[in-house]
Amino acid sequence: MLAGRYKDSGQAFPIYITVMAGLLFLAFAYFAVGQAAATRNGAQTAADAAALAAAQDARDQLRDGWVAVILDPAQWGDFLSGRQYDEYAACQRAASFAAKNHAEVPGEGCNPLSSGELGFRVEVRTLNSVGESVIPGTEIQHATAKATAVIEPLCTFEAPEPTQPPEPTDEPEPDPEPDPRPTPTEPVPIQGLTCDGVSWTIDPDRPELPSAADLFTVRLAD
């Protein structure tokens, strides 16, 4: 009877080893899959941050350029419509934010939108591999992701109609005595700027200017 018990124990031990090996393999597989998923999620986070950074940099450039010509409304158009900024500088900003999220913007991975919209499409690649040497063969595989951020202008400018000169009278008025002193010219407040339904008057003496967020909306596209 005792010999039978030893025989049963000897048969159970290989089964125990097999079960434990299976559980360890499953734990390893879940860990590897979770790590790969985390890497891919990190890639998408980096892509979103990089695309937003490029669009926000372009938005800030547009506002700075507009402020530089604030007293010349004839030059406002290119800035308020979003056509006057340095694309390379904006993409450099995208690369900087990708690096903060352990990723890089490879080659031509940052491009302005060409579909008539304003914004950037950015592709990133993670610096860490998908399996981080845990899964054989994944040491050179890196997660990639893409994101698109759009810039939406919020402002319009319509210069007010020029003031009509008074109607001439039949009787000529005597010419006034010429004043030898130069007549000082005061800058006139600029009206006609509307941002998201809010009217702005630009007073050259005490300029209160819209912020970059008042001029443009920046958001991720679907």
Rosetta constraint file for C-alpha pairs under 8 A:
AtomPair CA 1 CA 5 HARMONIC 6.70 0.50
AtomPair CA 2 CA 6 HARMONIC 6.58 0.50
AtomPair CA 3 CA 7 HARMONIC 6.24 0.50
AtomPair CA 4 CA 8 HARMONIC 6.25 0.50
AtomPair CA 5 CA 9 HARMONIC 6.25 0.50
AtomPair CA 6 CA 10 HARMONIC 6.15 0.50
AtomPair CA 7 CA 11 HARMONIC 6.38 0.50
AtomPair CA 8 CA 12 HARMONIC 6.27 0.50
AtomPair CA 9 CA 13 HARMONIC 6.33 0.50
AtomPair CA 10 CA 14 HARMONIC 7.56 0.50
AtomPair CA 11 CA 15 HARMONIC 7.21 0.50
AtomPair CA 12 CA 16 HARMONIC 6.19 0.50
AtomPair CA 13 CA 17 HARMONIC 6.31 0.50
AtomPair CA 14 CA 18 HARMONIC 6.13 0.50
AtomPair CA 15 CA 19 HARMONIC 6.15 0.50
AtomPair CA 16 CA 20 HARMONIC 6.16 0.50
AtomPair CA 17 CA 21 HARMONIC 6.05 0.50
AtomPair CA 18 CA 22 HARMONIC 6.18 0.50
AtomPair CA 19 CA 23 HARMONIC 6.26 0.50
AtomPair CA 20 CA 24 HARMONIC 6.14 0.50
AtomPair CA 21 CA 25 HARMONIC 6.15 0.50
AtomPair CA 22 CA 26 HARMONIC 6.22 0.50
AtomPair CA 23 CA 27 HARMONIC 6.14 0.50
AtomPair CA 24 CA 28 HARMONIC 6.12 0.50
AtomPair CA 25 CA 29 HARMONIC 6.09 0.50
AtomPair CA 26 CA 30 HARMONIC 6.12 0.50
AtomPair CA 27 CA 31 HARMONIC 6.13 0.50
AtomPair CA 28 CA 32 HARMONIC 6.10 0.50
AtomPair CA 29 CA 33 HARMONIC 6.07 0.50
AtomPair CA 30 CA 34 HARMONIC 5.97 0.50
AtomPair CA 31 CA 35 HARMONIC 6.08 0.50
AtomPair CA 32 CA 36 HARMONIC 6.20 0.50
AtomPair CA 32 CA 131 HARMONIC 6.47 0.50
AtomPair CA 32 CA 134 HARMONIC 6.72 0.50
AtomPair CA 32 CA 135 HARMONIC 6.71 0.50
AtomPair CA 33 CA 37 HARMONIC 6.16 0.50
AtomPair CA 34 CA 38 HARMONIC 6.10 0.50
AtomPair CA 35 CA 39 HARMONIC 6.23 0.50
AtomPair CA 35 CA 130 HARMONIC 7.32 0.50
AtomPair CA 35 CA 131 HARMONIC 6.64 0.50
AtomPair CA 36 CA 40 HARMONIC 6.30 0.50
AtomPair CA 36 CA 130 HARMONIC 4.94 0.50
AtomPair CA 36 CA 131 HARMONIC 5.72 0.50
AtomPair CA 37 CA 41 HARMONIC 6.14 0.50
AtomPair CA 38 CA 42 HARMONIC 6.07 0.50
AtomPair CA 39 CA 43 HARMONIC 6.25 0.50
AtomPair CA 39 CA 126 HARMONIC 7.50 0.50
AtomPair CA 39 CA 128 HARMONIC 7.56 0.50
AtomPair CA 39 CA 129 HARMONIC 7.74 0.50
AtomPair CA 39 CA 130 HARMONIC 5.96 0.50
AtomPair CA 39 CA 143 HARMONIC 6.53 0.50
AtomPair CA 40 CA 44 HARMONIC 6.49 0.50
AtomPair CA 40 CA 130 HARMONIC 7.52 0.50
AtomPair CA 40 CA 143 HARMONIC 5.38 0.50
AtomPair CA 40 CA 144 HARMONIC 7.09 0.50
AtomPair CA 40 CA 145 HARMONIC 7.64 0.50
AtomPair CA 41 CA 45 HARMONIC 6.27 0.50
AtomPair CA 42 CA 46 HARMONIC 6.13 0.50
AtomPair CA 42 CA 101 HARMONIC 7.37 0.50
AtomPair CA 42 CA 126 HARMONIC 7.71 0.50
AtomPair CA 43 CA 47 HARMONIC 6.17 0.50
AtomPair CA 43 CA 103 HARMONIC 6.94 0.50
AtomPair CA 43 CA 124 HARMONIC 6.78 0.50
AtomPair CA 43 CA 125 HARMONIC 6.56 0.50
AtomPair CA 43 CA 126 HARMONIC 5.75 0.50
AtomPair CA 43 CA 143 HARMONIC 6.17 0.50
AtomPair CA 43 CA 144 HARMONIC 5.86 0.50
AtomPair CA 43 CA 145 HARMONIC 5.54 0.50
AtomPair CA 44 CA 48 HARMONIC 6.13 0.50
AtomPair CA 44 CA 144 HARMONIC 7.60 0.50
AtomPair CA 44 CA 145 HARMONIC 5.16 0.50
AtomPair CA 44 CA 146 HARMONIC 6.84 0.50
AtomPair CA 44 CA 147 HARMONIC 7.50 0.50
AtomPair CA 45 CA 49 HARMONIC 6.20 0.50
AtomPair CA 45 CA 101 HARMONIC 7.58 0.50
AtomPair CA 46 CA 50 HARMONIC 6.03 0.50
AtomPair CA 46 CA 97 HARMONIC 7.30 0.50
AtomPair CA 46 CA 98 HARMONIC 5.17 0.50
AtomPair CA 46 CA 101 HARMONIC 5.29 0.50
AtomPair CA 46 CA 102 HARMONIC 7.57 0.50
AtomPair CA 46 CA 103 HARMONIC 6.50 0.50
AtomPair CA 46 CA 124 HARMONIC 7.00 0.50
AtomPair CA 47 CA 51 HARMONIC 6.11 0.50
AtomPair CA 47 CA 98 HARMONIC 6.78 0.50
AtomPair CA 47 CA 122 HARMONIC 6.34 0.50
AtomPair CA 47 CA 123 HARMONIC 6.14 0.50
AtomPair CA 47 CA 124 HARMONIC 5.60 0.50
AtomPair CA 47 CA 145 HARMONIC 6.01 0.50
AtomPair CA 47 CA 146 HARMONIC 5.56 0.50
AtomPair CA 47 CA 147 HARMONIC 5.35 0.50
AtomPair CA 48 CA 52 HARMONIC 6.20 0.50
AtomPair CA 48 CA 146 HARMONIC 7.57 0.50
AtomPair CA 48 CA 147 HARMONIC 5.31 0.50
AtomPair CA 48 CA 148 HARMONIC 7.38 0.50
AtomPair CA 48 CA 149 HARMONIC 7.85 0.50
AtomPair CA 48 CA 220 HARMONIC 7.31 0.50
AtomPair CA 49 CA 53 HARMONIC 6.03 0.50
AtomPair CA 49 CA 94 HARMONIC 7.58 0.50
AtomPair CA 49 CA 97 HARMONIC 6.30 0.50
AtomPair CA 49 CA 98 HARMONIC 6.88 0.50
AtomPair CA 50 CA 54 HARMONIC 6.28 0.50
AtomPair CA 50 CA 93 HARMONIC 7.45 0.50
AtomPair CA 50 CA 94 HARMONIC 4.15 0.50
AtomPair CA 50 CA 95 HARMONIC 6.50 0.50
AtomPair CA 50 CA 96 HARMONIC 7.66 0.50
AtomPair CA 50 CA 97 HARMONIC 5.26 0.50
AtomPair CA 50 CA 98 HARMONIC 5.33 0.50
AtomPair CA 50 CA 122 HARMONIC 6.77 0.50
AtomPair CA 51 CA 55 HARMONIC 6.36 0.50
AtomPair CA 51 CA 94 HARMONIC 6.13 0.50
AtomPair CA 51 CA 120 HARMONIC 6.08 0.50
AtomPair CA 51 CA 121 HARMONIC 6.27 0.50
AtomPair CA 51 CA 122 HARMONIC 5.42 0.50
AtomPair CA 51 CA 147 HARMONIC 6.04 0.50
AtomPair CA 51 CA 148 HARMONIC 5.85 0.50
AtomPair CA 51 CA 149 HARMONIC 5.34 0.50
AtomPair CA 51 CA 220 HARMONIC 7.78 0.50
AtomPair CA 52 CA 56 HARMONIC 5.98 0.50
AtomPair CA 52 CA 94 HARMONIC 7.66 0.50
AtomPair CA 52 CA 148 HARMONIC 7.88 0.50
AtomPair CA 52 CA 149 HARMONIC 5.51 0.50
AtomPair CA 52 CA 218 HARMONIC 7.21 0.50
AtomPair CA 52 CA 219 HARMONIC 6.98 0.50
AtomPair CA 52 CA 220 HARMONIC 6.90 0.50
AtomPair CA 53 CA 57 HARMONIC 6.02 0.50
AtomPair CA 53 CA 90 HARMONIC 7.49 0.50
AtomPair CA 53 CA 93 HARMONIC 6.02 0.50
AtomPair CA 53 CA 94 HARMONIC 5.26 0.50
AtomPair CA 53 CA 97 HARMONIC 6.80 0.50
AtomPair CA 54 CA 58 HARMONIC 6.30 0.50
AtomPair CA 54 CA 90 HARMONIC 4.50 0.50
AtomPair CA 54 CA 91 HARMONIC 5.48 0.50
AtomPair CA 54 CA 92 HARMONIC 7.68 0.50
AtomPair CA 54 CA 93 HARMONIC 5.69 0.50
AtomPair CA 54 CA 94 HARMONIC 4.90 0.50
AtomPair CA 54 CA 119 HARMONIC 7.94 0.50
AtomPair CA 54 CA 120 HARMONIC 6.68 0.50
AtomPair CA 55 CA 59 HARMONIC 6.18 0.50
AtomPair CA 55 CA 90 HARMONIC 6.96 0.50
AtomPair CA 55 CA 119 HARMONIC 5.61 0.50
AtomPair CA 55 CA 120 HARMONIC 6.27 0.50
AtomPair CA 55 CA 149 HARMONIC 6.23 0.50
AtomPair CA 55 CA 150 HARMONIC 6.72 0.50
AtomPair CA 55 CA 151 HARMONIC 6.36 0.50
AtomPair CA 55 CA 218 HARMONIC 6.54 0.50
AtomPair CA 56 CA 60 HARMONIC 6.17 0.50
AtomPair CA 56 CA 218 HARMONIC 6.58 0.50
AtomPair CA 57 CA 61 HARMONIC 6.21 0.50
AtomPair CA 57 CA 89 HARMONIC 7.79 0.50
AtomPair CA 57 CA 90 HARMONIC 5.31 0.50
AtomPair CA 57 CA 93 HARMONIC 6.90 0.50
AtomPair CA 58 CA 62 HARMONIC 6.21 0.50
AtomPair CA 58 CA 85 HARMONIC 5.99 0.50
AtomPair CA 58 CA 86 HARMONIC 7.12 0.50
AtomPair CA 58 CA 87 HARMONIC 7.28 0.50
AtomPair CA 58 CA 90 HARMONIC 5.68 0.50
AtomPair CA 59 CA 63 HARMONIC 6.41 0.50
AtomPair CA 59 CA 82 HARMONIC 7.71 0.50
AtomPair CA 59 CA 151 HARMONIC 7.36 0.50
AtomPair CA 59 CA 212 HARMONIC 6.46 0.50
AtomPair CA 59 CA 216 HARMONIC 6.73 0.50
AtomPair CA 59 CA 218 HARMONIC 7.96 0.50
AtomPair CA 60 CA 64 HARMONIC 6.20 0.50
AtomPair CA 60 CA 212 HARMONIC 6.01 0.50
AtomPair CA 61 CA 65 HARMONIC 6.09 0.50
AtomPair CA 61 CA 85 HARMONIC 5.85 0.50
AtomPair CA 61 CA 86 HARMONIC 7.61 0.50
AtomPair CA 62 CA 66 HARMONIC 6.14 0.50
AtomPair CA 62 CA 79 HARMONIC 5.23 0.50
AtomPair CA 62 CA 80 HARMONIC 7.27 0.50
AtomPair CA 62 CA 82 HARMONIC 6.50 0.50
AtomPair CA 62 CA 84 HARMONIC 6.37 0.50
AtomPair CA 62 CA 85 HARMONIC 6.00 0.50
AtomPair CA 63 CA 67 HARMONIC 6.15 0.50
AtomPair CA 63 CA 79 HARMONIC 7.03 0.50
AtomPair CA 63 CA 80 HARMONIC 7.94 0.50
AtomPair CA 63 CA 211 HARMONIC 7.59 0.50
AtomPair CA 63 CA 212 HARMONIC 5.71 0.50
AtomPair CA 63 CA 215 HARMONIC 7.50 0.50
AtomPair CA 64 CA 68 HARMONIC 6.29 0.50
AtomPair CA 65 CA 69 HARMONIC 6.82 0.50
AtomPair CA 65 CA 79 HARMONIC 6.61 0.50
AtomPair CA 65 CA 84 HARMONIC 7.81 0.50
AtomPair CA 66 CA 70 HARMONIC 5.92 0.50
AtomPair CA 66 CA 76 HARMONIC 6.10 0.50
AtomPair CA 66 CA 79 HARMONIC 5.57 0.50
AtomPair CA 66 CA 80 HARMONIC 7.28 0.50
AtomPair CA 69 CA 73 HARMONIC 7.35 0.50
AtomPair CA 69 CA 75 HARMONIC 6.59 0.50
AtomPair CA 69 CA 76 HARMONIC 7.12 0.50
AtomPair CA 70 CA 76 HARMONIC 7.43 0.50
AtomPair CA 71 CA 204 HARMONIC 7.17 0.50
AtomPair CA 72 CA 76 HARMONIC 7.26 0.50
AtomPair CA 73 CA 77 HARMONIC 7.95 0.50
AtomPair CA 75 CA 79 HARMONIC 7.87 0.50
AtomPair CA 76 CA 80 HARMONIC 6.05 0.50
AtomPair CA 77 CA 81 HARMONIC 5.95 0.50
AtomPair CA 77 CA 157 HARMONIC 7.99 0.50
AtomPair CA 78 CA 82 HARMONIC 6.15 0.50
AtomPair CA 78 CA 83 HARMONIC 5.05 0.50
AtomPair CA 78 CA 84 HARMONIC 5.55 0.50
AtomPair CA 79 CA 83 HARMONIC 6.01 0.50
AtomPair CA 79 CA 84 HARMONIC 5.50 0.50
AtomPair CA 80 CA 153 HARMONIC 6.77 0.50
AtomPair CA 80 CA 155 HARMONIC 6.51 0.50
AtomPair CA 80 CA 156 HARMONIC 7.30 0.50
AtomPair CA 80 CA 215 HARMONIC 7.21 0.50
AtomPair CA 81 CA 153 HARMONIC 6.12 0.50
AtomPair CA 81 CA 155 HARMONIC 7.99 0.50
AtomPair CA 82 CA 118 HARMONIC 7.12 0.50
AtomPair CA 82 CA 151 HARMONIC 7.96 0.50
AtomPair CA 82 CA 153 HARMONIC 6.83 0.50
AtomPair CA 86 CA 90 HARMONIC 6.54 0.50
AtomPair CA 87 CA 91 HARMONIC 6.28 0.50
AtomPair CA 87 CA 112 HARMONIC 7.28 0.50
AtomPair CA 88 CA 92 HARMONIC 6.21 0.50
AtomPair CA 89 CA 93 HARMONIC 6.42 0.50
AtomPair CA 90 CA 94 HARMONIC 6.48 0.50
AtomPair CA 91 CA 95 HARMONIC 6.28 0.50
AtomPair CA 91 CA 110 HARMONIC 5.87 0.50
AtomPair CA 91 CA 111 HARMONIC 7.64 0.50
AtomPair CA 92 CA 96 HARMONIC 6.29 0.50
AtomPair CA 93 CA 97 HARMONIC 6.43 0.50
AtomPair CA 94 CA 98 HARMONIC 6.20 0.50
AtomPair CA 94 CA 105 HARMONIC 7.77 0.50
AtomPair CA 94 CA 110 HARMONIC 7.68 0.50
AtomPair CA 94 CA 122 HARMONIC 7.83 0.50
AtomPair CA 95 CA 99 HARMONIC 6.23 0.50
AtomPair CA 95 CA 104 HARMONIC 6.28 0.50
AtomPair CA 95 CA 105 HARMONIC 5.58 0.50
AtomPair CA 96 CA 100 HARMONIC 6.54 0.50
AtomPair CA 97 CA 101 HARMONIC 6.63 0.50
AtomPair CA 98 CA 102 HARMONIC 6.51 0.50
AtomPair CA 98 CA 103 HARMONIC 5.02 0.50
AtomPair CA 98 CA 104 HARMONIC 5.47 0.50
AtomPair CA 98 CA 105 HARMONIC 6.82 0.50
AtomPair CA 98 CA 124 HARMONIC 7.09 0.50
AtomPair CA 99 CA 103 HARMONIC 5.00 0.50
AtomPair CA 99 CA 104 HARMONIC 5.67 0.50
AtomPair CA 102 CA 126 HARMONIC 6.11 0.50
AtomPair CA 102 CA 127 HARMONIC 5.66 0.50
AtomPair CA 102 CA 128 HARMONIC 7.38 0.50
AtomPair CA 103 CA 124 HARMONIC 6.24 0.50
AtomPair CA 103 CA 125 HARMONIC 5.42 0.50
AtomPair CA 103 CA 126 HARMONIC 4.08 0.50
AtomPair CA 103 CA 127 HARMONIC 4.98 0.50
AtomPair CA 103 CA 128 HARMONIC 7.87 0.50
AtomPair CA 104 CA 124 HARMONIC 5.41 0.50
AtomPair CA 104 CA 125 HARMONIC 5.41 0.50
AtomPair CA 104 CA 126 HARMONIC 6.35 0.50
AtomPair CA 104 CA 127 HARMONIC 6.78 0.50
AtomPair CA 105 CA 109 HARMONIC 5.40 0.50
AtomPair CA 105 CA 110 HARMONIC 7.01 0.50
AtomPair CA 105 CA 122 HARMONIC 7.44 0.50
AtomPair CA 105 CA 123 HARMONIC 6.15 0.50
AtomPair CA 105 CA 124 HARMONIC 4.62 0.50
AtomPair CA 105 CA 125 HARMONIC 6.45 0.50
AtomPair CA 106 CA 123 HARMONIC 7.47 0.50
AtomPair CA 106 CA 124 HARMONIC 6.57 0.50
AtomPair CA 106 CA 125 HARMONIC 7.02 0.50
AtomPair CA 109 CA 121 HARMONIC 7.84 0.50
AtomPair CA 109 CA 122 HARMONIC 5.46 0.50
AtomPair CA 109 CA 123 HARMONIC 4.83 0.50
AtomPair CA 109 CA 124 HARMONIC 6.81 0.50
AtomPair CA 110 CA 120 HARMONIC 6.81 0.50
AtomPair CA 110 CA 121 HARMONIC 5.92 0.50
AtomPair CA 110 CA 122 HARMONIC 4.45 0.50
AtomPair CA 110 CA 123 HARMONIC 6.48 0.50
AtomPair CA 111 CA 120 HARMONIC 5.53 0.50
AtomPair CA 111 CA 121 HARMONIC 5.47 0.50
AtomPair CA 111 CA 122 HARMONIC 6.50 0.50
AtomPair CA 112 CA 118 HARMONIC 7.24 0.50
AtomPair CA 112 CA 119 HARMONIC 5.66 0.50
AtomPair CA 112 CA 120 HARMONIC 4.30 0.50
AtomPair CA 112 CA 121 HARMONIC 6.28 0.50
AtomPair CA 113 CA 117 HARMONIC 6.11 0.50
AtomPair CA 113 CA 118 HARMONIC 6.05 0.50
AtomPair CA 113 CA 119 HARMONIC 5.48 0.50
AtomPair CA 113 CA 120 HARMONIC 5.28 0.50
AtomPair CA 113 CA 121 HARMONIC 6.37 0.50
AtomPair CA 117 CA 150 HARMONIC 6.97 0.50
AtomPair CA 117 CA 151 HARMONIC 7.61 0.50
AtomPair CA 118 CA 150 HARMONIC 5.59 0.50
AtomPair CA 118 CA 151 HARMONIC 5.09 0.50
AtomPair CA 118 CA 152 HARMONIC 6.86 0.50
AtomPair CA 119 CA 148 HARMONIC 7.36 0.50
AtomPair CA 119 CA 149 HARMONIC 5.49 0.50
AtomPair CA 119 CA 150 HARMONIC 4.07 0.50
AtomPair CA 119 CA 151 HARMONIC 5.10 0.50
AtomPair CA 120 CA 148 HARMONIC 5.72 0.50
AtomPair CA 120 CA 149 HARMONIC 5.49 0.50
AtomPair CA 120 CA 150 HARMONIC 6.51 0.50
AtomPair CA 121 CA 146 HARMONIC 7.13 0.50
AtomPair CA 121 CA 147 HARMONIC 5.77 0.50
AtomPair CA 121 CA 148 HARMONIC 4.30 0.50
AtomPair CA 121 CA 149 HARMONIC 6.53 0.50
AtomPair CA 122 CA 146 HARMONIC 5.62 0.50
AtomPair CA 122 CA 147 HARMONIC 5.50 0.50
AtomPair CA 122 CA 148 HARMONIC 6.35 0.50
AtomPair CA 123 CA 144 HARMONIC 7.07 0.50
AtomPair CA 123 CA 145 HARMONIC 5.70 0.50
AtomPair CA 123 CA 146 HARMONIC 4.30 0.50
AtomPair CA 123 CA 147 HARMONIC 6.61 0.50
AtomPair CA 124 CA 144 HARMONIC 5.59 0.50
AtomPair CA 124 CA 145 HARMONIC 5.62 0.50
AtomPair CA 124 CA 146 HARMONIC 6.46 0.50
AtomPair CA 125 CA 142 HARMONIC 6.34 0.50
AtomPair CA 125 CA 143 HARMONIC 5.73 0.50
AtomPair CA 125 CA 144 HARMONIC 4.41 0.50
AtomPair CA 125 CA 145 HARMONIC 6.77 0.50
AtomPair CA 126 CA 142 HARMONIC 5.65 0.50
AtomPair CA 126 CA 143 HARMONIC 5.49 0.50
AtomPair CA 126 CA 144 HARMONIC 6.40 0.50
AtomPair CA 127 CA 142 HARMONIC 6.99 0.50
AtomPair CA 128 CA 132 HARMONIC 6.54 0.50
AtomPair CA 128 CA 142 HARMONIC 6.46 0.50
AtomPair CA 129 CA 133 HARMONIC 7.67 0.50
AtomPair CA 129 CA 138 HARMONIC 6.64 0.50
AtomPair CA 129 CA 139 HARMONIC 5.65 0.50
AtomPair CA 129 CA 140 HARMONIC 6.13 0.50
AtomPair CA 129 CA 141 HARMONIC 5.30 0.50
AtomPair CA 129 CA 142 HARMONIC 4.44 0.50
AtomPair CA 129 CA 143 HARMONIC 6.94 0.50
AtomPair CA 130 CA 138 HARMONIC 6.12 0.50
AtomPair CA 130 CA 139 HARMONIC 7.27 0.50
AtomPair CA 130 CA 141 HARMONIC 5.76 0.50
AtomPair CA 130 CA 142 HARMONIC 5.28 0.50
AtomPair CA 130 CA 143 HARMONIC 6.03 0.50
AtomPair CA 131 CA 135 HARMONIC 5.24 0.50
AtomPair CA 131 CA 136 HARMONIC 7.91 0.50
AtomPair CA 131 CA 138 HARMONIC 5.30 0.50
AtomPair CA 131 CA 139 HARMONIC 6.48 0.50
AtomPair CA 131 CA 141 HARMONIC 7.79 0.50
AtomPair CA 132 CA 138 HARMONIC 7.13 0.50
AtomPair CA 132 CA 139 HARMONIC 6.04 0.50
AtomPair CA 133 CA 137 HARMONIC 7.82 0.50
AtomPair CA 133 CA 138 HARMONIC 6.46 0.50
AtomPair CA 133 CA 139 HARMONIC 5.15 0.50
AtomPair CA 134 CA 138 HARMONIC 7.89 0.50
AtomPair CA 135 CA 139 HARMONIC 7.76 0.50
AtomPair CA 137 CA 141 HARMONIC 7.90 0.50
AtomPair CA 138 CA 142 HARMONIC 7.98 0.50
AtomPair CA 147 CA 220 HARMONIC 7.38 0.50
AtomPair CA 147 CA 221 HARMONIC 7.69 0.50
AtomPair CA 148 CA 220 HARMONIC 5.77 0.50
AtomPair CA 148 CA 221 HARMONIC 5.47 0.50
AtomPair CA 148 CA 222 HARMONIC 7.65 0.50
AtomPair CA 149 CA 218 HARMONIC 6.79 0.50
AtomPair CA 149 CA 219 HARMONIC 5.45 0.50
AtomPair CA 149 CA 220 HARMONIC 4.24 0.50
AtomPair CA 149 CA 221 HARMONIC 5.57 0.50
AtomPair CA 150 CA 218 HARMONIC 5.74 0.50
AtomPair CA 150 CA 219 HARMONIC 5.65 0.50
AtomPair CA 150 CA 220 HARMONIC 6.26 0.50
AtomPair CA 150 CA 221 HARMONIC 6.41 0.50
AtomPair CA 151 CA 216 HARMONIC 6.35 0.50
AtomPair CA 151 CA 217 HARMONIC 5.69 0.50
AtomPair CA 151 CA 218 HARMONIC 4.74 0.50
AtomPair CA 151 CA 219 HARMONIC 6.95 0.50
AtomPair CA 152 CA 216 HARMONIC 5.35 0.50
AtomPair CA 152 CA 217 HARMONIC 4.99 0.50
AtomPair CA 152 CA 218 HARMONIC 6.45 0.50
AtomPair CA 153 CA 215 HARMONIC 6.12 0.50
AtomPair CA 153 CA 216 HARMONIC 4.50 0.50
AtomPair CA 153 CA 217 HARMONIC 6.54 0.50
AtomPair CA 154 CA 195 HARMONIC 5.29 0.50
AtomPair CA 154 CA 196 HARMONIC 5.27 0.50
AtomPair CA 154 CA 214 HARMONIC 7.00 0.50
AtomPair CA 154 CA 215 HARMONIC 5.28 0.50
AtomPair CA 154 CA 216 HARMONIC 5.25 0.50
AtomPair CA 154 CA 217 HARMONIC 7.01 0.50
AtomPair CA 155 CA 193 HARMONIC 6.91 0.50
AtomPair CA 155 CA 194 HARMONIC 5.40 0.50
AtomPair CA 155 CA 195 HARMONIC 4.01 0.50
AtomPair CA 155 CA 196 HARMONIC 6.26 0.50
AtomPair CA 155 CA 215 HARMONIC 5.81 0.50
AtomPair CA 155 CA 216 HARMONIC 7.67 0.50
AtomPair CA 156 CA 193 HARMONIC 5.91 0.50
AtomPair CA 156 CA 194 HARMONIC 5.41 0.50
AtomPair CA 156 CA 195 HARMONIC 6.50 0.50
AtomPair CA 157 CA 192 HARMONIC 5.36 0.50
AtomPair CA 157 CA 193 HARMONIC 4.47 0.50
AtomPair CA 157 CA 194 HARMONIC 6.34 0.50
AtomPair CA 158 CA 192 HARMONIC 4.87 0.50
AtomPair CA 158 CA 193 HARMONIC 6.59 0.50
AtomPair CA 159 CA 191 HARMONIC 6.81 0.50
AtomPair CA 159 CA 192 HARMONIC 5.27 0.50
AtomPair CA 159 CA 193 HARMONIC 7.99 0.50
AtomPair CA 160 CA 191 HARMONIC 6.77 0.50
AtomPair CA 160 CA 192 HARMONIC 6.10 0.50
AtomPair CA 187 CA 204 HARMONIC 6.34 0.50
AtomPair CA 187 CA 205 HARMONIC 7.74 0.50
AtomPair CA 188 CA 203 HARMONIC 7.28 0.50
AtomPair CA 188 CA 204 HARMONIC 7.24 0.50
AtomPair CA 189 CA 201 HARMONIC 6.45 0.50
AtomPair CA 189 CA 202 HARMONIC 5.48 0.50
AtomPair CA 189 CA 203 HARMONIC 4.45 0.50
AtomPair CA 189 CA 204 HARMONIC 6.18 0.50
AtomPair CA 190 CA 201 HARMONIC 5.68 0.50
AtomPair CA 190 CA 202 HARMONIC 4.95 0.50
AtomPair CA 190 CA 203 HARMONIC 6.49 0.50
AtomPair CA 190 CA 204 HARMONIC 7.95 0.50
AtomPair CA 191 CA 200 HARMONIC 6.73 0.50
AtomPair CA 191 CA 201 HARMONIC 4.83 0.50
AtomPair CA 191 CA 202 HARMONIC 6.52 0.50
AtomPair CA 192 CA 199 HARMONIC 7.22 0.50
AtomPair CA 192 CA 200 HARMONIC 7.23 0.50
AtomPair CA 192 CA 201 HARMONIC 7.30 0.50
AtomPair CA 193 CA 199 HARMONIC 5.85 0.50
AtomPair CA 193 CA 200 HARMONIC 5.36 0.50
AtomPair CA 193 CA 201 HARMONIC 6.92 0.50
AtomPair CA 194 CA 198 HARMONIC 5.32 0.50
AtomPair CA 194 CA 199 HARMONIC 4.34 0.50
AtomPair CA 194 CA 200 HARMONIC 5.98 0.50
AtomPair CA 195 CA 199 HARMONIC 6.44 0.50
AtomPair CA 195 CA 200 HARMONIC 7.54 0.50
AtomPair CA 195 CA 214 HARMONIC 6.58 0.50
AtomPair CA 195 CA 215 HARMONIC 6.45 0.50
AtomPair CA 196 CA 214 HARMONIC 7.61 0.50
AtomPair CA 200 CA 209 HARMONIC 7.99 0.50
AtomPair CA 200 CA 210 HARMONIC 7.99 0.50
AtomPair CA 202 CA 207 HARMONIC 5.66 0.50
AtomPair CA 202 CA 208 HARMONIC 6.55 0.50
AtomPair CA 202 CA 209 HARMONIC 6.91 0.50
AtomPair CA 203 CA 207 HARMONIC 4.85 0.50
AtomPair CA 203 CA 208 HARMONIC 7.17 0.50
AtomPair CA 210 CA 214 HARMONIC 5.47 0.50
AtomPair CA 210 CA 215 HARMONIC 6.60 0.50
AtomPair CA 211 CA 215 HARMONIC 6.49 0.50
AtomPair CA 212 CA 216 HARMONIC 6.20 0.50
AtomPair CA 213 CA 217 HARMONIC 6.13 0.50
